[in-house]
Amino acid sequence: MSPMPGKKRMEPRGRIAVVGGGVAGATIALYLSEIGLEVTLFEKGPSLVSGPPMCHLHAGGNLYREISDAQCVTLLRESIDLIRFYPDAMDYRPTVIAVPTDDAGSPRELFGRLALLRGVYDDLVREDPANRVLGESADYYRCYDRGRVEALRALPSPKYPASMDEWMIPVAKHIDLEKVQFPLIMVQEYGLNMFRLASSVTLALQQKNNCRLLLNREVTGLERGRDACTLRYRHDGMEHEAAFDFIVNAAGFRTGELDDMLGFARERFVEFKSAYVTRWEGCEETWPEVIFYGERGTPKGMAQFTPYPGGFFQLHGMTKAITLFDDGLVKSSAQSAQPRLKPKFLEKIEKGWSQSEVEKRSHSAIRHLSQFIPAFGSAEVASKPLYGAQQIPGRDATLRAADVSFEGERYARCEIVKASSVLSVADAITRRLIELGLADESAYGRRDFATVRALDDEAIGRQAATLGLERDYPVALTRRTVATA
Ligand SMILES: Cc1cc2nc3c(=O)[nH]c(=O)nc-3n(C[C@H](O)[C@H](O)[C@H](O)COP(=O)(O)OP(=O)(O)OC[C@H]3O[C@@H](n4cnc5c(N)ncnc54)[C@H](O)[C@@H]3O)c2cc1C
């Protein structure tokens, strides 16, 4: 294409453009460059993986009672894949699930699914011993009746828990045992540290000569041609354009904006949510994550207690006063594939929160958790919240395992709801590129890449801490609960 008048022309050195450097776009760009393709990654912000937060690796989907067993199995498989791909981004600590006394459900309703997941994990380990990343399959979950929990109360909390029982000690000591049903269930769903993930993928991409990482570049237009797509982007106030053979739309909750540029219809939801960062002064114990189930959207919505070192805790509460918002869930329309969030949410995303709202919602979150952990009532607000909007493709707002869809031959859109689905997306795009003759057949399903695994743990930690400070979060959030797996 000829240069646009008054605009700089960039010669296409990459044949594949990935738009959006969240966990999806950054991982896909890394994957495609690992299999030898020329990739250009456009991210409008100054760093990678800075969109909506993530703290939990859903290795079995046990946070969600309402989703199908099939989605849970998918999340388990994908999470194992992700741990193997980004081993240094994981926080290797388990999750405890508690069903409140006043909840209509019972822990026993979870047993069938847990046994199914343990069986699937066992099969995966038999298929390939390298899949044993969640410990022994027999320990995928364990139930704790009241007597066992009361016995653990008497023991000292270890700084470095070495067994499931040791991880359970702080829970046994601090939760109000009258407020929960028994058994409590401990499951090997680990933490996912977004700062360490951002750091890992950034350091890995910096080593790939065949991936151009273009930060601070906003894609403003896409136009389909016969064999190529013209992409326009803005940088430093200048408009540029370039031609690509294949476009990967990984623009997160703005995926519909790119669909609209190309005239593709698509149904999806976008939801704005947030989590709160708090500090429990004097807490020196090493906690697992703890989930207190509850009905989403009601004042008793699920409470999630996510630990970081130094007494820092990230809190979710699935109520409209905490994580969810009135009008926070919006749908695409017949006219546009992009659901329209109210300006008050876009303003939060682009400009931040008022201090009074940070205080109000963070304190609501502290109160919500302290119903179950009374001593946590003394916690303080530690920073601004972690927040953002995410897309959910289709018509079912409870969908949690989703990956990618295609339009025509040369356009893919990533539609992950959970970070663990990114490698499924990379595989599906690779399949399409093979069909188009842009990648070799041998590229499909590959995982034997050395770049991420060769990264130095300390370098990942340093870069993660820098990102945390740049984004104005406590450095504790960039660290693992315990130093090693
Ligand atoms: C409160 C909250 C908690 C969550 N917790 C978890 C969790 O514990 N575990 C989990 O797995 N998931 C969690 N999620 C979901 C998870 O955050 C998202 O699924 C994930 O971030 C989506 O990644 P993505 O790369 O698709 O999109 P994003 O992370 O949104 O990335 C999209 C990127 O595209 C860029 N972009 C957009 N438009 C353009 C353009 N025109 N040009 C250039 N760049 C553009 C954006 O700047 C952004 O960096 C949570 C979500 C929320 C809101």
The ligand as an ORCA input file, in Angstrom:
! r2SCAN-3c Opt
* xyz 0 1
  C     -11.054     -8.079     39.383
  C     -10.611     -9.166     38.437
  C      -9.971    -10.283     38.958
  C      -9.547    -11.304     38.109
  N      -8.911    -12.386     38.649
  C      -8.463    -13.362     37.832
  C      -7.753    -14.464     38.368
  O      -7.537    -14.556     39.587
  N      -7.323    -15.429     37.507
  C      -7.519    -15.343     36.151
  O      -7.086    -16.235     35.425
  N      -8.196    -14.308     35.627
  C      -8.661    -13.318     36.431
  N      -9.334    -12.254     35.893
  C      -9.526    -12.226     34.440
  C      -8.251    -11.780     33.749
  O      -7.818    -10.559     34.297
  C      -8.502    -11.616     32.270
  O      -9.049    -12.778     31.755
  C      -7.222    -11.364     31.498
  O      -6.535    -10.262     31.982
  C      -7.534    -11.147     30.044
  O      -6.315    -11.001     29.382
  P      -6.253    -10.408     27.928
  O      -4.828    -10.420     27.541
  O      -7.248    -11.076     27.067
  O      -6.789     -8.913     28.080
  P      -6.122     -7.645     28.813
  O      -5.319     -8.045     29.967
  O      -7.240     -6.675     29.014
  O      -5.127     -7.105     27.714
  C      -5.562     -6.403     26.583
  C      -4.474     -5.419     26.202
  O      -4.806     -4.832     24.949
  C      -4.423     -3.487     24.971
  N      -5.214     -2.805     23.947
  C      -6.563     -2.666     23.900
  N      -6.914     -1.995     22.771
  C      -5.758     -1.736     22.110
  C      -5.464     -1.069     20.884
  N      -6.434     -0.555     20.103
  N      -4.154     -0.962     20.500
  C      -3.152     -1.494     21.269
  N      -3.392     -2.118     22.438
  C      -4.673     -2.247     22.847
  C      -4.740     -3.024     26.379
  O      -3.984     -1.872     26.729
  C      -4.355     -4.266     27.193
  O      -3.022     -4.213     27.662
  C      -9.779    -11.214     36.717
  C     -10.415    -10.080     36.179
  C     -10.827     -9.062     37.025
  C     -11.503     -7.876     36.429
*
